Amino acid sequence: MPTLTPPQDCHSMQELRVQIDKLDRQLIEMLVTRAGYIDRASELKPSEGLPARIPDRVEEVVRKVRAGSDEAGMDPDLAERLWRILIDWSIAREERVLGNE
């Protein structure tokens, strides 16, 4: 991943926008990597008798995201909203493989 220039070292909007674009590409790459783990979960869950949606696991992930975002200085409510969308998308991806329970 390309190295980012810290925000305080950006001296124009153009420089700042270049860094934001780099960061957006990195976020997309990380989401693609995460999707690969979701795909692997779709392969492993049948042998463990697990459905696509496991409510306790969903809430565990949300709790961890809220705590981590708060520690990092991100609004936990925003993090939760974003992750719930990501989790729902991930479960739908698994359900295409596993079937909708």
C-alpha positions as CSV (number, residue, x, y, z in Angstrom):
1,M,0.0,0.0,0.0
2,P,1.3,3.4,-0.8
3,T,2.5,5.6,2.0
4,L,0.2,8.4,3.0
5,T,1.4,11.9,3.8
6,P,0.0,13.0,7.2
7,P,-2.8,15.5,6.9
8,Q,-0.8,18.3,8.6
9,D,1.9,17.9,5.9
10,C,-0.6,18.6,3.1
11,H,-0.4,22.3,2.2
12,S,-3.1,22.5,-0.5
13,M,-6.5,21.0,-1.2
14,Q,-4.9,19.3,-4.2
15,E,-2.3,17.5,-2.0
16,L,-5.0,16.6,0.5
17,R,-7.3,15.2,-2.2
18,V,-4.5,13.1,-3.6
19,Q,-4.0,11.5,-0.1
20,I,-7.7,11.0,0.4
21,D,-7.9,9.2,-3.0
22,K,-4.9,7.0,-2.0
23,L,-6.7,6.2,1.3
24,D,-9.9,5.4,-0.5
25,R,-8.0,2.9,-2.7
26,Q,-6.5,1.3,0.4
27,L,-9.9,1.0,2.1
28,I,-11.3,-0.7,-1.1
29,E,-8.4,-3.1,-1.1
30,M,-9.0,-3.9,2.5
31,L,-12.7,-4.5,1.9
32,V,-11.8,-6.8,-1.0
33,T,-9.5,-8.7,1.4
34,R,-12.3,-8.9,4.0
35,A,-14.7,-10.3,1.3
36,G,-12.2,-13.0,0.7
37,Y,-12.5,-14.0,4.4
38,I,-16.3,-14.0,4.0
39,D,-16.0,-16.3,1.0
40,R,-13.9,-18.6,3.0
41,A,-16.4,-18.6,5.8
42,S,-19.0,-19.7,3.2
43,E,-16.8,-22.7,2.5
44,L,-16.2,-23.5,6.2
45,K,-19.6,-23.0,7.8
46,P,-21.4,-26.0,6.2
47,S,-18.9,-28.4,7.7
48,E,-19.4,-26.8,11.1
49,G,-23.2,-26.7,10.7
50,L,-23.3,-22.9,10.9
51,P,-25.8,-20.6,9.1
52,A,-24.8,-17.4,7.3
53,R,-26.3,-15.2,10.0
54,I,-25.3,-15.8,13.6
55,P,-26.9,-13.0,15.6
56,D,-24.6,-13.4,18.6
57,R,-21.6,-13.1,16.3
58,V,-23.1,-10.0,14.6
59,E,-23.5,-8.3,17.9
60,E,-20.0,-9.3,19.1
61,V,-18.5,-7.8,15.9
62,V,-20.5,-4.6,16.5
63,R,-19.4,-4.4,20.1
64,K,-15.7,-4.7,19.1
65,V,-16.1,-2.2,16.3
66,R,-17.7,0.3,18.6
67,A,-15.0,-0.1,21.2
68,G,-12.2,0.0,18.7
69,S,-13.6,3.1,17.0
70,D,-14.0,4.9,20.3
71,E,-10.4,4.1,21.2
72,A,-9.2,5.4,17.8
73,G,-11.2,8.6,18.1
74,M,-14.0,7.7,15.6
75,D,-17.7,8.2,16.3
76,P,-18.9,4.8,17.5
77,D,-22.4,5.4,16.2
78,L,-21.0,6.0,12.7
79,A,-18.8,3.0,12.9
80,E,-21.7,0.8,14.0
81,R,-23.9,2.1,11.1
82,L,-21.1,1.4,8.6
83,W,-20.4,-2.1,10.0
84,R,-24.0,-3.1,10.1
85,I,-24.2,-2.3,6.4
86,L,-21.0,-4.3,5.8
87,I,-22.2,-7.2,7.9
88,D,-25.6,-7.3,6.1
89,W,-23.8,-7.3,2.8
90,S,-21.4,-10.1,4.0
91,I,-24.3,-12.2,5.2
92,A,-26.1,-11.8,1.9
93,R,-22.9,-12.9,0.1
94,E,-22.7,-16.0,2.3
95,E,-26.4,-16.8,1.8
96,R,-25.8,-16.9,-2.0
97,V,-23.5,-19.8,-1.4
98,L,-25.2,-21.4,1.7
99,G,-28.8,-20.7,0.9
100,N,-31.1,-18.4,2.8
101,E,-32.1,-20.0,6.1
